[in-house]
Amino acid sequence: IRWNEDLIPLLSDANPRVRQLASRILRTQEPQRVAEAFLHSYQNVYGPMRDRALEGLRELGPQYIPAFLQRDTDPDHQVSALASAVAVTIRSPEVVPHCIQYLGGDDWWLRDRAAHALGELRDERGFEPLVAMLQDPESNLSAAAALGTWGSAKALPALLEAYKKGTKDLRLEILDAFAKIPDRAVAGLL
């Protein structure tokens, strides 16, 4: 634990082997302590260093995810924002309820990342919230892209309705989504 201030920064090292070894050592500690040290160290770090550190968290394993997720409502805005960034970066079923919650938030970036995470996870709990997001003019492009990534034919009716009412940009995004859905009905819709 006393080495956290030395270990946590290694998660953003440019060398992937260093990041992997740092993760391996951190796995010997309690998830709460790792989450606390990580959130404290990276709350004001942005760009490639933060991205590498978030990637390093994936190496820790699923038992560490809840320790981060419970901090996404922290009173300290910087801590809660970083915990939310962890939630939309790590692809695990535990993040689905949090990502669904973020779809209705004020932060556009977080809504977009949450939609993409739900599309990649393909967890049924996220399907209806993504369909509902097609009605949001600020986030409908993200929803269409996520539904395309999901690739489910059951998204076709909602995408078609959004296409009929959508702007040029939304229609182009929906056409891209149609191309990713492997279903014979797509040709008939077009």
N, C-alpha and C positions, 0 to 999 in steps of 0.2 A: 504494500500500500504506500509506503514512504517513497517508492520509486515512481509513482504515478506522474509526478511533474516531469520526470525524465522520459517515461514511456509514452505517454499520450501524444506528445509532439512527433514521435517516430511514426505514428499512423499516417502522417502526411508526407513522409519522406519520399523522395523521387524514386528510390530503389524499391521495387515491389518485394524483394526478399526481406528488407528491413521492416516493411509494413507487416509482412506475414509473421515474422518473428516477434514483433511487438504485440500483435494480436494473440499469438500463442501464449506469451507471458501474461497478458491481461486476462486470459481465460481462467487463470488460476485464482482470480479474485472474485468477490461477490459482485453480481450485476449492478446493485445500487451504487456501489463505490466507483465502479468503472463509469457508469452513466454520469454520476456527479462530477468526476474528474474531467470527462470528455466535454460535458456541457459547459463547464467552467472554462476550460482551455480554448474551446473553439467558438465561443459565442460571438466573438468579434473578428473572426477569420473568415475570409470569403475567397472565392476563385478556386484555382486548381488545388491549393493546399487543403481547403475545406472539402472539395470533391474527393480527393485521395483519402482523407480521413474518414469520410462517410463510407467509401468503398472498404476501408480497413475494418469498419464495424461489421460488415457482412461475414468476415472471417470468425467473429466471436461466437456465432451460433444463435439459434432461436431463443434460448433461455435468457439472453440479454435484452431482447427487444422490449418486453414489458417495462423494464426499468426506465427506458427512454420514453415510451408511450405515456406513462403516467405523469411525465413532466410537461406534456404539451399544453397544460393549462396553468403552468407556473405563473405566479404573479409577476415575475421578472420577464418582461417581454422578449428580451434577447434569448433567454433560456428556453422559453416556450416556442419561439420561432425556430430555434435550432432543433429542439425535440420534434417539432412538426416536420422539419426537413428530413430528419432521420426516418420518420414514419413514411414519407412519400418516396424515400430512396430505397429502403429495404423491402424486398418482395417476399412477404410472408403473410399467411392468413391472419395473423394477429393484428396487422395494420388496417385491415378492411374497414372495421367500424370507424376508425379515426379518419380514414380517407373519405368515407361517406360523409362524415361530419364536416370535413374541410370543403366539400363541394358547395356548401351553403354559406361559406365564410366571405369576408370582405377582401381577403388577399387573393388577387387574381393569379399570381404565380403559384400559390399553394393550391388553388382550385385546379389549375392546369396540371400540375404535377400529380395531384390526387387522382384526377381523371385518368391520366396515363398509367398510374400504378394499378388502378382498378381494371383497366383494359388488359393489362399484361397478366394480372393475377387470375382473371376470369372466374372470380368467386361470385356465385349467384346473388349474394347479398348486395353486390354493387351494380347489378344490371339495371334495375328500375331507377335508382338515383341518376345513373348516366343518361337514361332515356329522358327523364324529367329535365335534365340539364340542357337538352336540345332546345328547350324553350327560352333559355337565358341568352339574350343577345350578346352579353359579354363573354360567355363561356361555351357557346354552342359549337364553335370550331373544335375546342378541346374535347367535347363530348362526342362529336362525330368521329374524330380521329381515334379516340379510345374505343368506341364501338367497332370501328374498322379493325383495330388491333385485336379486339376480342374475337372477331370473325364469326359470330353466331348469326345464323339465318333468322333467328327470332327478332333481331334488331331491324330487319328490312322494313316492316311496316312503319315504324317510328322514323327511320331515316327517310323514307319516301315522303311522309307527311312534312317533315322538316325541309326536305328538298323543295316541295311545292311552294312553301312560304318563305324560303330562305333568300338571303342575299347572294350575289354572285360568288363571293368567297366561300360562303357556307355550301353552296351547291358544288363547288369544285372539291371541297373537303369531303362531301358526301359521296361524290363520284369516286374519290380515292378509297373511301370506306367500302363502297360496293365492290371495288376491284379486289379487296382483301377477303371478301366473304365467299367461300367456296360453295355456292348454291346455284342450281339451274334457274331459279326464279329471278336472279339478277338480270339476265338478258331480257326477260319479259318486262321487267320494270322499266328498263331503259327504252 
